[in-house]
Amino acid sequence: MNLFITIRFLDILDILLVAFILYQLFMLIKRTVAFNIFLGLFFIYLFWLLVKALNMELMGSIMGQFIGVGVLALIIVFQQEIRRFLLMIGTNYRLSRTFGLEKIFSSDREKVDTPKVIKEIVRACENMAKTKTGALIVIPHKSELPDLIRTGEKLNARVSDALLETIFFKNTPLHDGAVIIIDDKIAAARCILPVTDRRDLPGSMGLRHRAAIGVSESTDAVAIVVSEENGKISLAKGGQLETNLNVIALAKELEAVYTFSE
């Protein structure tokens, strides 16, 4: 009789993949209402195991009916988190920029003047911070956010500090909402962004900051926020918010975004 357990390389790989998926799911639901719901379902499952162990037939039958539709219930309860997980996979492994038609049929595609774009965005944010003009600017890494662009007014205009400041001037019809920048173009303005459901954020954070965190949670984009209350510049990426940035730190963050996108 063989008393030793044979562990193959595929078994180790299987464990690592499951651990990675569980970690990603945890990162998606932590500090959200979904995490509390998950804990509630977990305790219900433990209670069901206890009922089965004690042979409580009536309660076990009732709980069994509930557990029997567990997968369907999980899909319904966590539909937003599942959508975010699939979006994360899709945006990280999107192939359209690598194998898109413009790559195949256009060998002399116009290159983005990255330093100039960053300079225009930073200058606009600096000016709006001085005048306490509220702003929300979204810059994706590889995804182009077509669903979010459709919620706003399409512009397809070259990025300039003057245009960004004009858009977010409080008396203009496009100031309410987000601007989405793709490469060196302002793709759309007045876009509606998903708002984070995190409960650990301070009450002083307004809708712009929560929308910035929300879009960085569900996509690969970073979002710049200029507060109209205190003029401070913040940047959201990966669901985290860096506050009170100066123009030098903002420029470095944007350099990382554009370097990653190339």
C-alpha positions in Angstrom: 0.0 0.0 0.0 1.4 3.4 -1.1 1.3 5.8 1.9 2.9 8.7 0.0 0.9 11.2 -1.9 2.1 11.9 -5.4 2.1 15.6 -6.2 2.5 16.5 -9.9 3.5 19.9 -11.3 0.0 20.3 -12.7 -1.4 19.9 -9.1 0.8 22.8 -7.9 -0.2 24.8 -11.0 -3.9 24.1 -10.2 -3.5 25.3 -6.6 -1.7 28.5 -7.7 -4.4 29.3 -10.3 -7.2 28.8 -7.9 -5.4 30.9 -5.3 -4.8 33.6 -7.9 -8.5 33.7 -8.9 -9.7 33.8 -5.3 -7.2 36.6 -4.6 -8.5 38.6 -7.5 -12.1 38.0 -6.4 -11.2 39.2 -2.9 -9.6 42.3 -4.2 -12.8 43.1 -6.2 -15.2 42.7 -3.3 -13.1 43.9 -0.3 -14.4 47.0 1.4 -17.7 46.7 -0.5 -21.2 45.7 0.4 -20.6 42.5 -1.6 -18.0 41.3 1.0 -20.6 41.5 3.8 -23.0 39.5 1.7 -20.3 36.9 1.0 -19.7 36.5 4.7 -23.4 36.1 5.3 -23.6 33.4 2.7 -20.5 31.7 4.1 -22.0 31.6 7.6 -25.3 30.2 6.2 -23.3 27.4 4.5 -21.5 26.6 7.8 -24.9 26.5 9.5 -26.1 24.1 6.9 -23.1 21.8 7.5 -23.9 21.9 11.2 -27.5 21.0 10.6 -26.5 18.1 8.4 -24.0 16.9 11.1 -26.8 17.0 13.7 -29.3 15.2 11.4 -31.9 17.9 11.8 -34.1 16.7 9.0 -36.7 19.5 8.8 -34.2 22.3 9.0 -31.8 20.4 6.8 -34.5 20.0 4.1 -35.3 23.8 4.2 -31.6 24.7 4.1 -31.0 22.1 1.4 -33.5 23.8 -0.9 -31.7 27.1 -0.4 -28.2 25.6 -1.0 -29.5 23.8 -4.1 -29.9 27.1 -5.9 -26.7 28.5 -4.5 -24.9 29.0 -7.8 -27.9 30.9 -9.3 -28.2 33.0 -6.2 -24.5 33.9 -6.3 -24.8 35.0 -9.9 -27.8 37.2 -9.0 -26.3 38.7 -5.9 -22.8 39.2 -7.3 -23.7 40.2 -10.8 -21.9 43.6 -10.6 -18.7 41.9 -9.1 -18.8 39.2 -11.8 -19.1 41.9 -14.5 -16.2 43.8 -13.0 -14.1 40.6 -13.0 -14.9 39.8 -16.6 -14.1 43.5 -17.5 -10.8 43.2 -15.8 -9.9 40.1 -17.8 -11.1 41.6 -21.0 -9.3 44.9 -20.6 -6.0 43.2 -19.6 -6.0 40.8 -22.6 -7.7 42.9 -25.2 -6.2 42.2 -28.7 -7.8 44.7 -30.9 -4.9 47.2 -30.7 -2.5 44.4 -31.6 -4.4 42.8 -34.4 -6.8 45.6 -35.2 -7.5 46.7 -38.8 -5.6 49.9 -38.4 -2.5 47.8 -37.5 -2.9 45.6 -40.5 -3.7 48.2 -43.2 -1.9 51.3 -41.8 1.9 51.1 -41.6 2.4 54.8 -41.1 -0.1 55.4 -38.4 0.3 58.8 -36.7 2.2 58.5 -33.5 1.1 60.2 -30.3 3.3 63.0 -29.1 3.3 61.7 -25.5 5.2 64.6 -23.8 3.0 67.2 -25.4 -0.2 65.4 -24.4 1.0 65.0 -20.8 2.1 68.7 -20.7 -1.4 69.8 -21.9 -3.2 67.7 -19.3 -0.9 68.7 -16.4 -1.2 72.4 -17.4 -5.0 72.2 -17.5 -5.1 70.5 -14.1 -2.8 73.1 -12.6 -4.8 76.0 -13.9 -8.1 74.4 -12.8 -6.7 73.7 -9.4 -5.7 77.4 -9.0 -9.3 78.5 -9.9 -10.9 75.6 -8.0 -12.6 74.4 -11.2 -14.0 70.9 -10.7 -12.8 68.3 -13.2 -12.8 64.6 -13.9 -10.5 63.2 -16.6 -10.3 59.5 -17.5 -7.3 58.0 -19.4 -7.4 54.3 -20.1 -4.3 52.1 -20.5 -5.3 49.7 -23.3 -9.1 49.7 -23.4 -11.0 52.4 -25.2 -14.1 52.4 -23.0 -16.7 52.5 -25.8 -19.6 51.9 -23.4 -18.6 54.9 -21.3 -18.0 57.1 -24.3 -21.5 56.4 -25.6 -22.9 58.0 -22.4 -21.4 61.4 -23.3 -20.9 63.8 -26.2 -18.3 62.6 -28.7 -15.7 65.2 -29.6 -12.7 63.5 -31.1 -10.7 66.7 -30.6 -7.0 67.0 -30.0 -6.0 67.5 -26.3 -5.2 71.0 -25.3 -5.2 72.7 -21.9 -7.5 75.5 -23.2 -10.1 73.0 -24.5 -10.0 71.0 -21.2 -10.4 74.2 -19.2 -13.3 75.3 -21.4 -15.1 72.0 -21.1 -15.0 72.1 -17.3 -15.9 75.8 -16.9 -19.0 75.7 -14.8 -21.2 77.6 -17.2 -20.6 75.3 -20.2 -23.1 72.5 -21.0 -20.3 69.8 -21.0 -18.8 70.5 -17.6 -20.9 68.0 -15.7 -19.4 64.5 -16.1 -16.1 63.1 -17.2 -13.8 63.7 -20.1 -12.3 60.5 -21.6 -9.0 60.9 -23.4 -7.8 58.2 -25.9 -4.2 58.7 -27.0 -4.0 62.4 -27.9 -7.7 62.9 -28.5 -10.5 64.0 -26.2 -12.9 61.2 -27.2 -15.9 62.4 -25.3 -17.1 64.8 -22.6 -20.0 64.7 -20.1 -19.6 60.9 -19.7 -21.3 59.0 -16.9 -19.0 56.8 -14.8 -19.8 53.9 -12.5 -19.6 55.0 -8.8 -17.8 52.9 -6.3 -19.8 51.2 -3.5 -17.0 51.3 -1.0 -18.1 52.2 2.5 -14.7 53.1 3.9 -14.4 56.4 2.1 -14.6 59.7 4.1 -17.8 61.7 3.8 -15.8 64.6 2.5 -15.2 62.8 -0.8 -17.8 63.9 -3.4 -19.3 62.2 -6.4 -16.3 63.0 -8.7 -13.9 61.2 -6.4 -16.3 58.2 -6.0 -16.8 58.0 -9.8 -13.0 58.2 -10.3 -12.5 55.2 -7.9 -15.4 53.4 -9.5 -14.1 53.6 -13.1 -10.6 52.6 -11.9 -12.1 49.6 -10.2 -14.0 48.3 -13.2 -11.5 49.2 -16.0 -7.8 49.6 -16.5 -8.1 53.4 -16.7 -6.7 56.1 -14.4 -8.9 59.0 -13.4 -7.8 62.5 -12.5 -9.9 64.6 -10.2 -9.6 68.3 -9.5 -11.7 69.3 -6.5 -13.8 72.4 -6.8 -13.9 72.7 -3.0 -10.2 72.9 -2.3 -8.5 72.8 -5.7 -6.5 69.6 -4.8 -5.6 67.2 -7.5 -6.2 63.4 -7.0 -5.6 60.4 -9.1 -7.4 57.0 -9.0 -5.9 53.8 -10.3 -6.7 50.2 -9.5 -9.5 51.2 -7.1 -7.1 53.3 -5.0 -7.1 57.1 -4.7 -3.9 59.2 -4.4 -4.7 62.6 -3.1 -3.1 66.1 -3.0 -0.8 65.5 -5.9 1.5 68.2 -7.2 2.0 68.7 -10.9 5.4 66.8 -10.9 3.8 63.7 -9.4 0.9 63.9 -11.7 3.2 64.1 -14.7 5.1 61.0 -13.6 1.8 59.1 -13.2 0.7 60.1 -16.7 4.1 59.1 -18.1 3.6 55.6 -16.7 0.1 55.5 -18.3 1.3 56.5 -21.7 4.4 54.3 -21.6 2.3 51.3 -20.7 -0.2 52.0 -23.5 2.4 52.1 -26.2 
